[in-house]
Every structure is written in structure tokens, then in C-alpha cells.
């Protein structure tokens, strides 16, 4: 049964939309630019406060109590989430453009509704159509201004602007330059009190989480499993009665397990979700496009036995010995196709051989596999087959960058970690689509070029907000550059959310369930109200008694005076 709902329409709905947007916009805009402010925020699970200046992170913890405002705030946050998903940076700029655009449009709607009647009112549908057309035009103008990243120095400028630190920016740029645009860079906690960078080998393969319920890194849309056994099969897992007992036996000795299979039925996924209540974790990853030889490659990487249905292997015969192992697996849940990343498979480890009572290091199973595939390339004469073999080698030996962020305190390392994540994504975005003038100048110039439109002031908003946050005139030189992709996506997503929200005349949120604490508060408020009424009533009674006593006294005095006169 659905929860009861509330409804707002017309002007009341638009007022709630504006309040919900400004709950996020008015706060996050203060974090834009090199002279921006920081936020001191709580952390869950009693982990103490944290100081951050990342707009997207701040927006995620703002939860309006009012159901209507929360509905709008969640929709507004999505614009930053989309930019974060596709570019990993530029979230605050997106919210600044969108927030300014919505405020300006609603102000115009309010003014015209008071000045005109009938058909002369501002038509929001026409405004929406104009905004979407201008969005395409502005995005193209941003692309036309783009310049390609030619040198490492160009990339260092991107990282430095994103981080606000030239020394760290240089190290991040060097790592991204080394591993390349299609690489994976993992930003993790360090324990040496300093920043460390490393390039290691990892495996890549196409995969998606079994369901959104298994995404445990919501900010990055990732399902992450660490230090986990791995089960690998080309069976479609659609029978909970068949796979359930198998997983149950495997979980008796392992608190968690990664399962790679072409597909999972809803019942199987529900069963996996329910294991969390018992303290176990299953990480299902769909791999429908993997061919048999790719499964075999991954089996080597993970050090697992590939449970191949084509060879008549049975799921019910799986034992712990058939499982592989991975130090870390990251599976993305995004609209764009992104490969899963595996780090530290058991097959990467070198084996040890004992000859004449002496131990010798032997090459790892993965190295042997890659050597075999390379020899097959030399023997293969068909170009398309050669390319397939090259892809398999690249998948098994991808360059993965590791950035370990260490600092003297957690309060110091956490904001630095967030900044480094944004910086490495900014570098990769710049390698993809080049760079444009930074500090809001690119969009300001485009706004000046367009002249007066419904979008002009919103395009100037990032530049103006950066200047406002600096509290004094801020000179933006030629070394200040932004990734083209980040600027382009900020425009696209900001206009998209604004164009849709301005057309809303009805708000229907789901009424949230009240907790016991709120019930007690309402009881306390009711008792206080009753107490006030009781006191007021008693006060009125007292006043009436005094008036009655006064009247009686006056009446008695009149009688006494009458008797004396006689």
C-alpha cells in the first residue's frame, strides 16, 4: 500500500520549487572558485566532523524537512550527479548555472503574472523550448573554442586549477599522463602521512552491477568489493533453489563473495540482498558480453576455476577450491558503457618453485597467459583475429594508477582526497575533449556574444560567483583553463534541469513516515498547548471570580450606604 501524499499546485507549487532549489543553490554557490568558502559538516556513524569545499558533497547532505522542498532539492541535486557521473568534476558550476537560471525565470514569471493578463503572460513552454535550443548552440560554441592538450604542462595547469595546489597538481597530472585517458585511477587512503602515486597492472572487462541495490559507493555510482573470493560462471543464475544452497555453503567460510555471471533473476538478486541481514555480502556482476575465452582469461587473473556450462560442469558441484580472489573490484553503474576494474587478482602473484631444497620465483600465471596470447598474435594471419588477441592482452594488463592520500589528520586528508578525485577526472576530461578558458570566462564570452537571451545572466553566473567569493577583484590569467567536457556538460545538465522544473505546476511528494522521536515531540507540543489553554482558562476563571467579588463588594457597599441614609 502506497504512503499517503500531499499536493501543491499553481503559485504555491512554484514557491516550493524555488525554496527547494535555493536550499541547495544558495549554499553550494559559496564553494565555487579558488577563493571559495568551506563547509564544516557532520559525518555519519559518529566519525566526527569534516571540512570540505566540494559543492556536490555538500549538496548530498542537505535534506530539507519539508516534503515538497525535499522533492525539489533531490531533483535539483540530480543535475550535479549527472555531471559528476560523466565528467567527475564541474558539479558546483552546474548548480550555479541551474540555480541562477531557475531564480531568474521564476522572477520573470512572477513579474509578468502581475503585469499582464490572458495570453500576454510569459509562456513557460516557449521558454523551455528556447532554453533547450540555446543549450545546443552554447555547447557547440564551447566545443569550437576548445584547444587540444598537447603537453604535460597543459595537463598540469588543469590539475593545478582543480586542486589549487601546484605541487600536488603536477604529480596528479604526471600520473594521468602516464596511464592515459582510458585508464582507471583509484584514489585511496594513505597511511604514511604523505601523497603517494603508483602505476600497477589491473584487469578490465565489461560488466554492470546486478542491481542498483548493490551500489555501495553512491557518489561515484560504483559497486566496490575488497579482499573478496570470486566465483566465475557462464550460467545464467535464475534459480534461487539451485544457486542459493551453493552460495550458502561458500559463505560459511567467507563473509563475502563476488559472483560474475551473464545474468541474475530478480528472485536470485533479492536472495542476495537478504544475506546482508545475516552479515554476509554478495557482489553480483553481470557480464553478458564475455566470450568463453574471455572467461578463461579472467579465470587466470582471479586464480579461479571457470564453471563452464558448455563443458557440462554443474553449479551444485562448486566448492571453495573453485573460487578465485581479488583485492579490489570496481563495477560502474552508469549510462555510459564503462569497464569494470579488477586489482590484485590471485593470478597476478608470482609462484614459488623448489629445486634442490632452494626456492625460486616463477612467473605468475597471468604473465604466462599473456606470453601465450602474444605468441598467438605472431602466428595469427587474420588482422581481425590479431586485434581480438591484442584486446584480450590489454584487458588483462591494463595500466591502473593508484593515488594514496595521507595527512596528519582525517580532517585534513578527507577534503584533499575529494579534491584529488576531482583533479584526476578533470585531467582525463581534458585529454578527451581539450580545454577552454577557465574561471567562467569561456561562458561569459559566449554570453556576451549571444546578447540578451533568457540564458545570458545564467552563463555569466559562474564568473560572477567566482568574483563574489573572492571578495575582491580576481584576475584570471591565460594559465587558468578548464576541461571542455566539464564546461559543456555543466551547461547541458544545468539547462536540462531548469527547463524541466520551470514547467512544473504540480508537486506530489511521498509523505515521509514519522519516527518515534517526532511522535514524542508532537505529544509534548500538544501537552504544552493544552497546558496553555488550561492556564488561560484558569486565569479567566480567576479574573471572573475577582470581578464577581468586586461586584459583590460594590453591591454590599451600596446596601450599607442606603441603610445609613435611612
C-alpha positions, 0 to 999 in steps of 0.5 A, spaced: 500 500 500 502 506 497 504 512 503 499 517 503 501 524 499 500 531 499 499 536 493 501 543 491 499 546 485 499 553 481 503 559 485 504 555 491 507 549 487 512 554 484 514 557 491 516 550 493 520 549 487 524 555 488 525 554 496 527 547 494 532 549 489 535 555 493 536 550 499 541 547 495 543 553 490 544 558 495 549 554 499 553 550 494 554 557 490 559 559 496 564 553 494 565 555 487 572 558 485 579 558 488 577 563 493 571 559 495 568 558 502 568 551 506 563 547 509 564 544 516 559 538 516 557 532 520 559 525 518 555 519 519 556 513 524 559 518 529 566 519 525 566 526 527 566 532 523 569 534 516 571 540 512 570 540 505 569 545 499 566 540 494 559 543 492 556 536 490 558 533 497 555 538 500 549 538 496 548 530 498 547 532 505 542 537 505 535 534 506 530 539 507 524 537 512 519 539 508 516 534 503 515 538 497 522 542 498 525 535 499 522 533 492 525 539 489 532 539 492 533 531 490 531 533 483 535 539 483 541 535 486 540 530 480 543 535 475 550 535 479 550 527 479 549 527 472 555 531 471 559 528 476 557 521 473 560 523 466 565 528 467 567 527 475 568 534 476 564 541 474 558 539 479 558 546 483 558 550 476 552 546 474 548 548 480 550 555 479 548 555 472 541 551 474 540 555 480 541 562 477 537 560 471 531 557 475 531 564 480 531 568 474 525 565 470 521 564 476 522 572 477 520 573 470 514 569 471 512 572 477 513 579 474 509 578 468 503 574 472 502 581 475 503 585 469 499 582 464 493 578 463 490 572 458 495 570 453 500 576 454 503 572 460 510 569 459 509 562 456 513 557 460 513 552 454 516 557 449 521 558 454 523 551 455 523 550 448 528 556 447 532 554 453 533 547 450 535 550 443 540 555 446 543 549 450 545 546 443 548 552 440 552 554 447 555 547 447 557 547 440 560 554 441 564 551 447 566 545 443 569 550 437 573 554 442 576 548 445 584 547 444 587 540 444 592 538 450 598 537 447 603 537 453 604 535 460 604 542 462 597 543 459 595 537 463 598 540 469 595 547 469 588 543 469 590 539 475 593 545 478 586 549 477 582 543 480 586 542 486 589 549 487 595 546 489 601 546 484 605 541 487 600 536 488 597 538 481 603 536 477 604 529 480 596 528 479 597 530 472 604 526 471 600 520 473 594 521 468 599 522 463 602 516 464 596 511 464 592 515 459 585 517 458 582 510 458 585 508 464 582 507 471 585 511 477 583 509 484 584 514 489 585 511 496 587 512 503 594 513 505 597 511 511 604 514 511 602 521 512 604 523 505 601 523 497 603 517 494 602 515 486 603 508 483 602 505 476 600 497 477 597 492 472 589 491 473 584 487 469 578 490 465 572 487 462 565 489 461 560 488 466 554 492 470 552 491 477 546 486 478 542 491 481 542 498 483 541 495 490 548 493 490 551 500 489 555 501 495 559 507 493 553 512 491 557 518 489 561 515 484 555 510 482 560 504 483 559 497 486 566 496 490 568 489 493 575 488 497 579 482 499 573 478 496 573 470 493 570 470 486 566 465 483 566 465 475 560 462 471 557 462 464 550 460 467 545 464 467 543 464 475 535 464 475 534 459 480 534 461 487 533 453 489 539 451 485 544 457 486 542 459 493 544 452 497 551 453 493 552 460 495 550 458 502 555 453 503 561 458 500 559 463 505 560 459 511 567 460 510 567 467 507 563 473 509 563 475 502 563 473 495 563 476 488 559 472 483 560 474 475 555 471 471 551 473 464 545 474 468 541 474 475 533 473 476 530 478 480 528 472 485 536 470 485 538 478 486 533 479 492 536 472 495 542 476 495 540 482 498 537 478 504 544 475 506 546 482 508 541 481 514 545 475 516 552 479 515 554 476 509 555 480 502 554 478 495 557 482 489 553 480 483 556 482 476 553 481 470 557 480 464 553 478 458 558 480 453 564 475 455 566 470 450 568 463 453 575 465 452 574 471 455 572 467 461 578 463 461 582 469 461 579 472 467 579 465 470 587 466 470 587 473 473 582 471 479 586 464 480 579 461 479 576 455 476 571 457 470 564 453 471 563 452 464 556 450 462 558 448 455 563 443 458 557 440 462 560 442 469 554 443 474 553 449 479 551 444 485 558 441 484 562 448 486 566 448 492 571 453 495 577 450 491 573 453 485 573 460 487 578 465 485 580 472 489 581 479 488 583 485 492 579 490 489 573 490 484 570 496 481 563 495 477 560 502 474 553 503 474 552 508 469 549 510 462 555 510 459 558 503 457 564 503 462 569 497 464 569 494 470 576 494 474 579 488 477 586 489 482 590 484 485 587 478 482 590 471 485 593 470 478 597 476 478 602 473 484 608 470 482 609 462 484 614 459 488 618 453 485 623 448 489 629 445 486 634 442 490 631 444 497 632 452 494 626 456 492 625 460 486 620 465 483 616 463 477 612 467 473 605 468 475 600 465 471 597 471 468 604 473 465 604 466 462 597 467 459 599 473 456 606 470 453 601 465 450 596 470 447 602 474 444 605 468 441 598 467 438 598 474 435 605 472 431 602 466 428 595 469 427 594 471 419 587 474 420 588 482 422 581 481 425 583 475 429 590 479 431 586 485 434 581 480 438 588 477 441 591 484 442 584 486 446 584 480 450 592 482 452 590 489 454 584 487 458 588 483 462 594 488 463 591 494 463 595 500 466 591 502 473 594 508 477 593 508 484 593 515 488 594 514 496 592 520 500 595 521 507 595 527 512 596 528 519 589 528 520 582 525 517 580 532 517 585 534 513 586 528 508 578 527 507 577 534 503 584 533 499 582 526 497 575 529 494 579 534 491 584 529 488 578 525 485 576 531 482 583 533 479 584 526 476 577 526 472 578 533 470 585 531 467 582 525 463 576 530 461 581 534 458 585 529 454 578 527 451 575 533 449 581 539 450 580 545 454 577 552 454 578 558 458 577 557 465 574 561 471 567 562 467 570 566 462 569 561 456 561 562 458 561 569 459 564 570 452 559 566 449 554 570 453 556 576 451 556 574 444 549 571 444 546 578 447 540 578 451 537 571 451 533 568 457 540 564 458 545 570 458 545 572 466 545 564 467 552 563 463 555 569 466 553 566 473 559 562 474 564 568 473 560 572 477 560 567 483 567 566 482 568 574 483 563 574 489 567 569 493 573 572 492 571 578 495 575 582 491 577 583 484 580 576 481 584 576 475 584 570 471 590 569 467 591 565 460 594 559 465 587 558 468 583 553 463 578 548 464 576 541 461 571 542 455 567 536 457 566 539 464 564 546 461 559 543 456 556 538 460 555 543 466 551 547 461 547 541 458 545 538 465 544 545 468 539 547 462 536 540 462 534 541 469 531 548 469 527 547 463 524 541 466 522 544 473 520 551 470 514 547 467 512 544 473 505 546 476 504 540 480 508 537 486 506 530 489 511 528 494 511 521 498 509 523 505 515 521 509 513 516 515 514 519 522 519 516 527 518 515 534 522 521 536 517 526 532 511 522 535 514 524 542 515 531 540 508 532 537 505 529 544 509 534 548 507 540 543 500 538 544 501 537 552 504 544 552 498 547 548 493 544 552 497 546 558 496 553 555 489 553 554 488 550 561 492 556 564 488 561 560 482 558 562 484 558 569 486 565 569 479 567 566 476 563 571 480 567 576 479 574 573 471 572 573 471 570 580 475 577 582 470 581 578 464 577 581 467 579 588 468 586 586 461 586 584 459 583 590 463 588 594 460 594 590 453 591 591 454 590 599 457 597 599 451 600 596 446 596 601 450 599 607 450 606 604 442 606 603 441 603 610 445 609 613 441 614 609 435 611 612 
